[in-house]
Amino acid sequence: MVVDQLDDAEVDRLFHALADATRRDIVVQAAAGNLSVSALARRYPMSVTAIQKHVAVLESAGLVRKERRGRERIVTTEPASLAAAHQMLDRLEAMWRGRLDRFGGVLSEIPKGDQT
């Protein structure tokens, strides 16, 4: 998954999914070791159904995937989606750093007496 290939709706789903602290933690937990939905649910003070909903949001954003192993649904991370989010944030940071550098350049050209 490459950021340039993501449409606005995909980017919105990606960052919406990462906006929630529980979902971010689920991504971290799944990255540390593939866990079942029921094992994830034991780590949080909420129902299995609530965790399933969080996992569904993450899955919709492409951040995790579920695969059936016997009776369990195992949650695994999708590193490409995390890389896409990281790449997008890097691009935004570069854009803002460039703007701030240009702004600093403009300010440095103003004579000292005119900076009121």
Summary of the structure (lengths in Angstrom):
residues: 116
radius of gyration: 20.5
end to end distance: 48.5
largest distance: 75.4
contacts: 297
relative contact order: 0.15
helix: 67%
strand: 12%
